[in-house]
Amino acid sequence: MACSFLSRLVGFIGKKPQKGDALLIIPCKQIHTFFMQAPIDVVYLSKDGFVVDFFPSVLPGKILPYSRKTEMVLELALGTITYLAKGQKITFQLKE
């Protein structure tokens, strides 16, 4: 989980996320993929964990749209998003 300014800024920069890797960025309304090593999947979530929007296969060097409804962003390894819909509730367990 990325909660500090620096950890939110860095995200997956300089890393190549592997299957099962995820980073929850709180608070967050928009991300970029500058300096990333590989494409990622991205999910914008409301404060209650509902999908506001999602972006599969985001290439490095992109700026995703700003979203007022978004409170959290989930960065995922490429290929993680398969069956997802706007308005769907996402539940997950945080790992220490």
ABEGO torsion letter per residue (X at the ends): XBABAAAAAAEABGBBBBBGBBBBBOBBABBBABGBABBBBBBBBBAAGBBABBBBGBBBGBBBBBBAABABBBBBBBGABABBBBGBBBBBBBBX
